[in-house]
Amino acid sequence: MRYTVTWDRDAEAELTQLWLDAPDRAAIAAAANAIDRELAVDAERRGEEFYGDRLLVVRPLCVTFRVLPRDNLVIVRQVSRLAPT
C-alpha cells in the first residue's frame, strides 16, 4: 500500500535543528529522504512497534511514526540523531 508521508511540526522543527547542528548535513538530508521513501510504501511493515507508534532507524536518524491506513497517511512524530557507532 502507498502512503503520503508527513512530518508533524515538532518533528520538522527537530529535523531542522539536527540539520543546522550537524557537521554532516548531507547525511541528515539523505537519511530524511530515505525515511520518506521507505515509509511511502507498506509503512505498516516498516520499523518495529514502539508504544503504540512505530520506530524506524535510518542512520544517523531515528524516527517514531504513526500509520493511518484508512487515510493512506504516515505521520512522523519524532526524530533524533543516533550516536555514532
Secondary structure, DSSP 4 states (H G I P E B T S, - for coil): -B-EEEE-HHHHHHHHHHHHH-S-HHHHHHHHHHHHHHHTBSGGGSSEEETTEEEEEETTEEEEEEEEGGGTEEEEEEEEEPPP-
